[in-house]
Amino acid sequence: MEKQDSNRSLSFIDTPTAANAGFLERGRRIKMAAEMGLVESSRGRHWSRALRSRLLRRKGNGACGCKEEGLAPCKVAEDLVGEDGDDEVIEIERRVRALQKLVPGGEDLAMDQLFEETADYIEALQGQVNVMRALAGLLDGLEKEKRLMGG
């Protein structure tokens, strides 16, 4: 299963035109593959389905599947207690809206769900950063070895 997921993620890079694509196009494909890998590693989370939907729309495919799974989106309701115009409540609302924009699909979540999804999303992003650091280190080592060998 893991092998299949990585092949699906890499399919965004491995195309006949990849060798001829410009630097920016290759970067776009690498980013999409990394994001799809993030999606595949976090099945079942709302943010994962929302990110997958966004990626597939870019590629020209369907939606995230939330509706098919019977998950009714719920907006952040009146979870905050305070009088209208209360500066503290307004600031919290502003920050919650900013967080909703950062987490894929966050606009559809109640505040408690938003925080849970945010924690999971941050954890998944940290894993992605660690993988990319490891790959960068590996590629850097290969490049240094290539220079030492005179290639």
NUDREN-307493 format. One record per atom (N, C-alpha, C): residue in one letter; atom name; x, z, y. Coordinates in pm, 1 decimal, padded with zeros to 6 digits, always signed. Each point is the difference from the previous one (the first is absolute). Last residue first. Layout:
- type;atom;xx;zz;yy
- A;CA;X;Z;Y
...
//
This chain:
- type;atom;xx;zz;yy
- G;N;+03330.1;-01173.9;+01436.2
- G;CA;-00111.3;-00094.9;-00007.9
- G;C;-00075.7;-00015.8;+00123.5
- G;N;+00385.6;+00296.5;-00163.0
- G;CA;+00036.9;-00125.6;+00067.8
- G;C;-00110.6;-00102.0;+00000.0
- M;N;+00019.7;+00469.6;-00159.9
- M;CA;+00033.8;-00098.1;-00103.0
- M;C;+00035.5;-00136.7;+00061.3
- L;N;-00150.7;+00360.0;+00272.7
- L;CA;+00126.4;+00042.2;-00061.1
- L;C;+00049.0;-00099.8;-00104.3
- R;N;-00422.5;-00065.9;+00206.3
- R;CA;+00109.3;-00023.0;+00096.5
- R;C;+00134.0;+00038.0;-00059.2
- K;N;-00383.1;+00089.6;-00257.5
- K;CA;+00017.0;-00145.7;+00012.2
- K;C;+00115.1;-00032.6;+00095.3
- E;N;-00137.3;+00447.7;-00042.0
- E;CA;+00070.5;-00044.3;-00121.6
- E;C;+00028.5;-00149.4;+00006.0
- K;N;-00260.9;+00181.2;+00342.0
- K;CA;+00137.6;+00047.8;+00012.5
- K;C;+00082.6;-00045.0;-00118.7
- E;N;-00457.0;-00093.2;-00016.0
- E;CA;+00063.5;-00080.9;+00104.7
- E;C;+00145.3;+00041.0;+00017.6
- L;N;-00268.2;+00253.5;-00292.3
- L;CA;+00025.6;-00132.8;-00056.0
- L;C;+00071.1;-00089.2;+00100.5
- G;N;-00142.4;+00424.0;+00146.1
- G;CA;+00109.2;+00012.3;-00096.5
- G;C;+00036.3;-00133.2;-00062.1
- D;N;-00372.4;+00014.5;+00283.0
- D;CA;+00121.2;+00023.2;+00078.2
- D;C;+00121.3;+00010.5;-00091.5
- L;N;-00421.3;-00026.0;-00200.5
- L;CA;+00038.4;-00128.7;+00058.2
- L;C;+00126.4;+00011.4;+00083.8
- L;N;-00178.5;+00398.0;-00178.3
- L;CA;+00043.0;-00088.6;-00107.9
- L;C;+00047.9;-00133.4;+00055.0
- G;N;-00194.4;+00303.3;+00301.1
- G;CA;+00129.3;+00048.5;-00047.2
- G;C;+00058.4;-00087.9;-00109.5
- A;N;-00434.5;-00092.4;+00150.1
- A;CA;+00096.7;-00031.8;+00105.9
- A;C;+00140.0;+00045.4;-00040.2
- L;N;-00353.0;+00118.0;-00285.8
- L;CA;+00025.9;-00144.0;-00004.5
- L;C;+00102.7;-00041.6;+00104.8
- A;N;-00143.9;+00446.4;+00004.9
- A;CA;+00077.5;-00025.3;-00121.7
- A;C;+00034.1;-00148.7;-00011.6
- R;N;-00283.9;+00127.9;+00348.2
- R;CA;+00136.4;+00049.9;+00024.6
- R;C;+00089.8;-00027.5;-00120.2
- M;N;-00453.8;-00100.8;-00045.3
- M;CA;+00065.9;-00096.4;+00088.1
- M;C;+00141.8;+00045.1;+00035.0
- V;N;-00269.5;+00290.5;-00254.8
- V;CA;+00030.9;-00120.4;-00077.9
- V;C;+00075.3;-00100.2;+00086.1
- N;N;-00157.1;+00386.5;+00214.3
- N;CA;+00107.6;+00032.7;-00093.7
- N;C;+00040.6;-00121.2;-00083.8
- V;N;-00371.1;-00040.3;+00287.3
- V;CA;+00124.5;+00009.8;+00077.5
- V;C;+00117.3;+00028.7;-00092.3
- Q;N;-00426.5;+00008.1;-00191.3
- Q;CA;+00038.8;-00137.1;+00033.9
- Q;C;+00130.9;-00001.6;+00079.3
- G;N;-00192.9;+00417.4;-00097.0
- G;CA;+00051.7;-00062.5;-00121.8
- G;C;+00046.9;-00141.9;+00026.0
- Q;N;-00213.8;+00217.8;+00349.0
- Q;CA;+00130.9;+00060.9;-00022.7
- Q;C;+00064.0;-00057.1;-00125.9
- L;N;-00440.6;-00126.8;+00096.9
- L;CA;+00094.7;-00064.5;+00091.2
- L;C;+00140.6;+00056.4;-00017.9
- A;N;-00349.5;+00203.9;-00240.2
- A;CA;+00026.7;-00134.1;-00052.8
- A;C;+00100.2;-00074.8;+00088.0
- E;N;-00145.8;+00421.5;+00149.5
- E;CA;+00078.5;+00016.1;-00122.8
- E;C;+00036.8;-00136.3;-00059.6
- I;N;-00292.2;+00006.2;+00365.2
- I;CA;+00135.1;+00037.1;+00043.1
- I;C;+00091.5;+00014.6;-00121.1
- Y;N;-00453.4;-00072.6;-00086.9
- Y;CA;+00060.8;-00120.5;+00057.1
- Y;C;+00143.7;+00028.5;+00044.4
- D;N;-00266.6;+00361.0;-00150.7
- D;CA;+00035.6;-00087.5;-00111.5
- D;C;+00072.0;-00124.9;+00049.7
- A;N;-00167.8;+00294.9;+00324.4
- A;CA;+00106.6;+00065.6;-00076.0
- A;C;+00047.1;-00088.7;-00115.2
- T;N;-00370.8;-00148.2;+00247.3
- T;CA;+00122.8;-00006.0;+00080.1
- T;C;+00116.7;+00061.6;-00075.3
- E;N;-00433.0;+00029.4;-00184.0
- E;CA;+00054.4;-00134.9;-00013.7
- E;C;+00131.6;-00013.5;+00076.4
- E;N;-00231.2;+00405.0;+00048.8
- E;CA;+00044.2;-00014.3;-00139.1
- E;C;+00064.8;-00137.0;-00022.4
- F;N;-00198.1;+00084.7;+00417.5
- F;CA;+00121.7;+00079.1;-00016.1
- F;C;+00055.8;-00011.2;-00141.2
- L;N;-00410.1;-00213.3;+00093.9
- L;CA;+00107.7;-00063.1;+00075.6
- L;C;+00130.7;+00076.5;-00018.8
- Q;N;-00398.3;+00178.4;-00173.6
- Q;CA;+00049.6;-00109.8;-00083.0
- Q;C;+00118.1;-00068.5;+00067.9
- D;N;-00217.8;+00333.8;+00243.0
- D;CA;+00068.4;+00060.7;-00114.2
- D;C;+00056.8;-00107.0;-00093.2
- M;N;-00254.8;-00148.6;+00378.1
- M;CA;+00127.0;+00061.6;+00037.2
- M;C;+00073.2;+00061.3;-00119.6
- A;N;-00313.3;-00415.3;-00094.0
- A;CA;-00025.4;+00127.4;+00067.0
- A;C;+00134.6;+00069.3;+00019.9
- L;N;-00016.6;-00542.6;-00044.4
- L;CA;+00008.6;+00129.6;-00066.9
- L;C;-00041.5;+00115.9;+00088.4
- D;N;+00069.1;-00496.5;+00081.3
- D;CA;-00118.2;+00022.0;-00083.1
- D;C;-00008.8;+00140.8;-00058.4
- E;N;+00369.6;-00180.6;+00263.2
- E;CA;-00117.7;-00001.4;+00086.8
- E;C;-00126.7;+00034.6;-00076.5
- G;N;+00433.8;-00059.1;-00210.8
- G;CA;-00025.8;+00132.0;+00057.4
- G;C;-00123.6;+00007.9;+00087.0
- G;N;+00240.6;-00373.0;-00252.5
- G;CA;-00134.6;+00043.4;-00036.6
- G;C;-00039.1;+00133.0;+00060.6
- P;N;+00504.8;-00067.9;+00002.3
- P;CA;-00088.9;-00109.7;-00036.3
- P;C;-00135.1;+00052.0;-00048.9
- V;N;+00301.7;+00261.0;+00352.8
- V;CA;-00024.3;+00002.9;-00144.7
- V;C;-00094.8;-00114.5;-00034.7
- L;N;+00112.8;+00060.3;+00456.2
- L;CA;+00126.2;-00006.9;-00074.0
- L;C;-00019.2;-00009.5;-00150.7
- K;N;-00363.9;+00059.8;+00313.8
- K;CA;+00056.4;-00133.9;+00014.9
- K;C;+00127.8;-00017.1;-00082.0
- Q;N;-00214.4;+00422.0;+00020.9
- Q;CA;-00087.3;-00094.1;-00071.0
- Q;C;+00055.1;-00142.0;+00006.4
- L;N;+00211.4;+00335.8;+00252.6
- L;CA;+00030.7;+00012.7;-00142.6
- L;C;-00084.4;-00096.9;-00082.4
- A;N;-00092.5;+00029.8;+00456.9
- A;CA;+00132.1;-00061.3;-00018.2
- A;C;+00040.4;+00004.2;-00147.3
- R;N;-00394.8;+00221.6;+00121.1
- R;CA;-00018.1;-00146.0;+00008.4
- R;C;+00132.9;-00072.1;-00019.2
- V;N;+00016.4;+00464.9;+00022.3
- V;CA;-00064.7;-00040.9;-00125.1
- V;C;-00021.7;-00150.7;+00000.2
- R;N;+00165.4;+00191.2;+00394.2
- R;CA;+00101.8;-00000.4;-00105.7
- R;C;-00057.9;-00041.4;-00135.5
- R;N;-00292.1;+00049.9;+00366.5
- R;CA;+00092.6;-00109.1;+00028.6
- R;C;+00104.3;-00011.2;-00110.6
- E;N;-00296.6;+00364.7;-00013.9
- E;CA;-00069.4;-00125.0;-00033.7
- E;C;+00091.6;-00119.9;+00021.6
- I;N;+00159.4;+00415.3;+00138.6
- I;CA;-00004.1;-00006.4;-00146.7
- I;C;-00067.8;-00129.5;-00044.3
- E;N;+00000.2;+00088.2;+00459.6
- E;CA;+00136.6;-00029.7;-00046.8
- E;C;+00004.3;-00011.0;-00152.8
- I;N;-00403.3;+00135.1;+00197.6
- I;CA;+00027.2;-00139.7;+00035.1
- I;C;+00138.3;-00040.6;-00049.6
- V;N;-00121.1;+00447.9;-00042.2
- V;CA;-00075.2;-00081.5;-00095.0
- V;C;+00026.3;-00147.6;+00026.8
- E;N;+00186.1;+00304.9;+00303.3
- E;CA;+00063.1;+00015.5;-00131.2
- E;C;-00068.0;-00087.7;-00104.8
- D;N;-00183.8;+00022.7;+00441.1
- D;CA;+00127.6;-00072.7;-00004.5
- D;C;+00067.5;+00007.1;-00136.4
- D;N;-00529.7;+00010.9;+00105.7
- D;CA;+00103.0;+00099.8;-00027.3
- D;C;+00133.1;-00073.2;-00021.2
- G;N;-00423.4;-00222.8;+00058.6
- G;CA;+00085.8;+00014.6;+00115.4
- G;C;+00107.6;+00104.5;-00017.9
- D;N;-00430.9;+00058.3;-00283.5
- D;CA;+00045.0;-00128.4;+00051.2
- D;C;+00083.5;+00022.7;+00125.3
- E;N;-00005.0;+00395.3;-00342.1
- E;CA;-00090.9;-00062.8;+00094.2
- E;C;+00057.2;-00133.5;+00043.0
- G;N;+00088.5;+00214.2;-00492.4
- G;CA;+00039.2;+00018.6;+00139.4
- G;C;-00098.7;-00070.4;+00089.1
- V;N;+00184.7;-00040.2;-00533.4
- V;CA;-00093.9;+00085.5;+00070.6
- V;C;+00053.3;+00020.8;+00141.0
- L;N;+00057.9;-00397.1;-00400.5
- L;CA;+00063.8;+00084.9;+00099.5
- L;C;-00106.1;+00078.6;+00074.4
- D;N;-00104.7;-00324.9;-00325.8
- D;CA;+00074.3;+00103.9;-00069.5
- D;C;+00062.5;+00099.4;+00097.7
- E;N;-00344.1;-00405.1;-00006.7
- E;CA;+00018.1;+00107.3;+00096.8
- E;C;+00068.0;+00117.7;-00067.8
- A;N;+00101.6;-00452.2;-00228.5
- A;CA;-00122.4;+00043.7;+00067.1
- A;C;+00032.7;+00105.9;+00104.0
- V;N;+00252.7;-00425.1;-00250.2
- V;CA;+00027.3;+00135.3;+00045.2
- V;C;-00118.8;+00042.1;+00084.1
- K;N;-00117.0;-00358.3;-00366.1
- K;CA;+00077.9;+00010.7;+00123.0
- K;C;+00030.5;+00146.8;+00027.7
- C;N;-00088.0;-00265.8;-00476.6
- C;CA;-00060.3;+00096.5;+00090.4
- C;C;+00093.5;+00020.1;+00118.3
- P;N;-00119.7;-00372.2;-00439.4
- P;CA;+00089.3;+00051.6;+00102.3
- P;C;-00072.3;+00099.5;+00089.2
- A;N;-00100.3;-00100.5;-00521.0
- A;CA;-00056.1;-00023.5;+00131.9
- A;C;+00095.6;+00056.2;+00103.9
- L;N;+00050.7;-00179.0;-00517.7
- L;CA;+00050.4;+00097.1;+00096.3
- L;C;-00055.4;-00034.1;+00136.9
- G;N;-00046.5;-00236.2;-00438.6
- G;CA;-00106.2;+00090.4;+00041.4
- G;C;+00047.5;+00107.0;+00096.7
- E;N;+00236.3;-00387.4;-00195.9
- E;CA;+00016.9;+00125.8;-00070.9
- E;C;-00105.2;+00101.2;+00039.8
- E;N;+00024.2;-00427.2;+00208.9
- E;CA;-00028.7;-00021.8;-00140.4
- E;C;+00008.5;+00129.7;-00080.3
- K;N;+00121.8;+00005.9;+00457.2
- K;CA;-00144.4;-00017.4;-00014.7
- K;C;-00038.5;-00017.6;-00146.4
- C;N;+00458.8;+00023.3;+00110.2
- C;CA;-00065.7;+00128.5;+00025.5
- C;C;-00149.9;-00010.9;-00022.7
- G;N;+00347.8;-00356.2;-00024.9
- G;CA;-00071.5;+00048.5;-00116.9
- G;C;-00067.5;+00133.5;+00020.6
- C;N;+00272.0;-00327.7;+00296.6
- C;CA;+00067.4;+00112.4;-00065.0
- C;C;-00071.9;+00053.9;-00122.1
- A;N;-00046.3;-00529.8;+00156.1
- A;CA;-00003.6;+00130.3;+00066.5
- A;C;+00057.0;+00110.6;-00086.7
- G;N;+00131.0;-00552.4;-00044.4
- G;CA;-00115.2;+00087.9;+00020.9
- G;C;+00024.3;+00133.7;+00066.3
- N;N;+00341.7;-00437.0;+00074.8
- N;CA;-00083.0;+00045.6;-00112.3
- N;C;-00101.4;+00104.3;+00046.4
- G;N;+00382.1;-00231.8;+00248.6
- G;CA;-00118.8;-00082.0;-00018.6
- G;C;-00088.5;+00039.7;-00115.5
- K;N;+00412.9;+00193.7;+00214.2
- K;CA;+00033.5;-00102.3;-00098.0
- K;C;-00120.8;-00088.4;-00030.8
- R;N;-00047.9;+00359.9;+00294.7
- R;CA;+00110.1;-00078.9;+00055.7
- R;C;+00034.8;-00116.0;-00091.1
- R;N;-00311.5;+00307.6;-00157.0
- R;CA;-00059.8;-00082.2;+00106.1
- R;C;+00106.8;-00086.6;+00065.5
- L;N;+00141.2;+00311.8;-00317.4
- L;CA;-00066.5;-00113.3;-00063.1
- L;C;-00068.6;-00089.8;+00103.0
- L;N;+00204.7;+00399.5;+00149.0
- L;CA;+00101.0;-00092.9;-00051.3
- L;C;-00064.2;-00123.3;-00061.6
- R;N;-00283.2;+00348.3;+00145.6
- R;CA;+00065.8;-00062.2;+00114.5
- R;C;+00102.3;-00103.3;-00046.0
- S;N;-00206.6;+00261.5;-00330.3
- S;CA;-00096.4;-00091.8;+00060.3
- S;C;+00063.1;-00075.2;+00116.7
- R;N;+00248.8;+00342.3;-00195.5
- R;CA;-00008.4;-00115.4;-00090.3
- R;C;-00094.8;-00104.6;+00057.1
- L;N;+00027.0;+00408.9;+00222.6
- L;CA;+00122.0;-00077.5;+00021.5
- L;C;-00000.8;-00124.9;-00086.7
- A;N;-00351.5;+00301.0;-00062.0
- A;CA;-00010.8;-00061.1;+00132.3
- A;C;+00123.1;-00086.3;+00030.1
- R;N;-00006.2;+00253.2;-00398.8
- R;CA;-00097.1;-00109.2;-00007.8
- R;C;-00011.8;-00072.7;+00133.6
- S;N;+00272.3;+00379.7;-00009.4
- S;CA;+00059.2;-00103.5;-00084.2
- S;C;-00093.5;-00120.5;-00010.6
- W;N;-00143.1;+00393.6;+00219.3
- W;CA;+00094.9;-00073.7;+00083.0
- W;C;+00062.7;-00115.4;-00076.9
- H;N;-00291.8;+00292.6;-00233.2
- H;CA;-00071.8;-00082.1;+00097.1
- H;C;+00097.0;-00083.1;+00083.1
- R;N;+00129.4;+00140.9;-00499.2
- R;CA;-00009.9;+00063.4;+00131.1
- R;C;-00070.4;-00094.7;+00095.7
- G;N;+00097.7;-00129.1;-00452.7
- G;CA;-00106.3;+00098.8;+00008.2
- G;C;-00012.4;+00069.0;+00134.2
- R;N;+00470.2;-00206.5;-00171.9
- R;CA;-00136.2;-00042.9;-00032.8
- R;C;-00098.4;+00115.8;+00014.2
- S;N;+00499.9;-00086.8;+00115.8
- S;CA;-00094.1;+00103.4;+00044.5
- S;C;-00144.4;-00039.6;-00025.4
- S;N;+00393.7;-00276.3;-00083.6
- S;CA;+00046.3;+00131.2;-00044.8
- S;C;-00100.3;+00110.3;+00030.7
- E;N;-00066.9;-00456.9;+00137.4
- E;CA;-00006.6;+00008.5;-00146.0
- E;C;+00041.7;+00138.2;-00051.0
- V;N;+00034.8;-00095.2;+00466.3
- V;CA;-00140.1;-00002.2;-00044.0
- V;C;-00009.4;+00023.3;-00150.5
- L;N;+00425.4;-00054.2;+00182.0
- L;CA;-00055.3;+00128.2;+00043.1
- L;C;-00145.7;+00011.5;-00045.3
- G;N;+00208.7;-00408.8;-00066.1
- G;CA;+00054.8;+00099.2;-00092.1
- G;C;-00052.2;+00139.3;+00031.2
- M;N;-00105.0;-00340.3;+00296.2
- M;CA;-00079.7;-00015.4;-00121.6
- M;C;+00051.8;+00095.9;-00107.9
- E;N;+00239.4;-00016.3;+00401.6
- E;CA;-00131.4;+00059.7;+00022.0
- E;C;-00087.0;-00011.4;-00124.1
- A;N;+00418.4;-00207.8;-00010.7
- A;CA;+00017.9;+00145.1;+00006.6
- A;C;-00134.2;+00069.8;+00019.7
- A;N;+00005.4;-00468.6;+00011.9
- A;CA;+00026.4;+00046.8;-00136.5
- A;C;+00016.4;+00152.0;-00002.3
- M;N;-00049.3;-00206.7;+00418.1
- M;CA;-00125.8;-00006.5;-00074.6
- M;C;+00020.0;+00050.3;-00142.7
- K;N;+00382.4;-00032.3;+00270.3
- K;CA;-00089.5;+00105.0;+00050.1
- K;C;-00129.9;+00000.7;-00079.1
- I;N;+00296.8;-00346.2;-00090.1
- I;CA;+00054.6;+00126.6;-00050.2
- I;C;-00089.5;+00115.5;+00043.1
- R;N;-00102.3;-00422.7;+00170.3
- R;CA;-00030.2;+00007.1;-00143.1
- R;C;+00051.4;+00129.8;-00061.0
- R;N;+00101.0;-00090.6;+00449.5
- R;CA;-00144.3;+00020.1;-00014.3
- R;C;-00038.0;+00015.2;-00146.8
- G;N;+00445.9;-00112.7;+00100.5
- G;CA;-00029.8;+00137.5;+00039.1
- G;C;-00146.4;+00034.0;-00015.9
- R;N;+00136.1;-00442.4;-00066.1
- R;CA;+00045.7;+00084.9;-00110.9
- R;C;-00028.2;+00145.8;+00029.8
- E;N;-00093.2;-00301.2;+00342.1
- E;CA;-00093.6;-00019.1;-00110.8
- E;C;+00039.9;+00085.2;-00120.0
- L;N;+00289.5;-00009.4;+00370.6
- L;CA;-00122.9;+00073.9;+00030.2
- L;C;-00102.4;-00011.7;-00112.3
- F;N;+00407.3;-00248.5;-00035.6
- F;CA;+00024.7;+00143.9;-00005.4
- F;C;-00128.0;+00080.1;+00023.6
- G;N;-00081.6;-00489.2;-00181.9
- G;CA;+00085.8;+00058.0;+00102.7
- G;C;+00011.1;+00150.2;-00016.7
- A;N;-00086.1;-00341.3;-00416.1
- A;CA;-00070.0;+00069.6;+00107.7
- A;C;+00100.6;+00057.6;+00098.2
- N;N;+00096.5;-00229.5;-00422.7
- N;CA;+00003.0;-00079.4;+00121.7
- N;C;-00063.6;+00069.8;+00119.5
- A;N;+00012.5;+00194.8;-00439.4
- A;CA;+00138.9;-00032.1;+00031.1
- A;C;+00010.5;-00075.2;+00132.4
- A;N;-00432.4;+00107.1;-00174.9
- A;CA;+00071.3;+00119.4;+00046.9
- A;C;+00143.8;-00032.0;+00039.8
- T;N;-00367.0;-00286.7;-00191.8
- T;CA;+00052.7;-00022.0;+00134.2
- T;C;+00084.5;+00116.5;+00050.7
- P;N;-00223.7;-00003.5;-00434.0
- P;CA;+00093.9;-00111.5;+00006.1
- P;C;+00062.0;-00020.6;+00137.5
- T;N;-00143.1;+00492.9;-00129.8
- T;CA;-00073.5;-00125.0;+00008.0
- T;C;+00100.7;-00112.7;+00010.5
- D;N;-00008.9;+00547.7;-00023.9
- D;CA;+00048.4;-00100.3;-00093.6
- D;C;-00089.2;-00123.5;+00001.4
- I;N;-00104.1;+00389.5;+00263.7
- I;CA;+00132.4;-00048.3;+00038.8
- I;C;+00037.8;-00122.1;-00081.3
- F;N;-00405.9;+00231.1;-00080.1
- F;CA;-00008.0;-00039.0;+00139.4
- F;C;+00132.8;-00057.7;+00048.4
- S;N;-00049.0;+00186.6;-00434.3
- S;CA;-00053.9;-00135.3;+00006.4
- S;C;-00015.5;-00047.7;+00144.0
- L;N;+00136.7;+00446.7;-00138.1
- L;CA;+00106.1;-00096.2;+00025.5
- L;C;-00051.7;-00142.4;+00009.0
- S;N;-00298.9;+00352.4;-00107.0
- S;CA;+00055.6;+00025.8;+00131.7
- S;C;+00104.3;-00104.9;+00035.4
- R;N;-00181.9;-00013.1;-00429.0
- R;CA;-00102.6;-00037.0;+00096.1
- R;C;+00053.0;+00019.9;+00142.1
- N;N;+00272.0;+00143.7;-00351.9
- N;CA;-00005.4;-00145.7;+00002.6
- N;C;-00102.3;-00048.5;+00101.8
- S;N;+00029.9;+00459.3;-00077.3
- S;CA;+00115.9;-00046.3;+00075.3
- S;C;+00003.3;-00151.4;+00004.8
- D;N;-00342.4;+00199.6;-00253.7
- D;CA;-00016.4;+00031.5;+00141.0
- D;C;+00117.0;-00050.7;+00081.4
- Q;N;+00025.7;-00039.1;-00466.8
- Q;CA;-00099.9;-00092.1;+00052.4
- Q;C;-00020.6;+00023.0;+00149.4
- K;N;+00276.3;+00298.5;-00229.6
- K;CA;+00065.5;-00129.5;+00009.4
- K;C;-00095.1;-00102.9;+00060.3
- E;N;-00171.5;+00424.2;-00101.5
- E;CA;+00088.8;+00008.0;+00114.4
- E;C;+00069.7;-00132.8;+00024.2
- M;N;-00265.0;+00041.0;-00385.0
- M;CA;-00083.2;+00000.0;+00119.6
- M;C;+00087.2;+00000.0;+00125.4
//
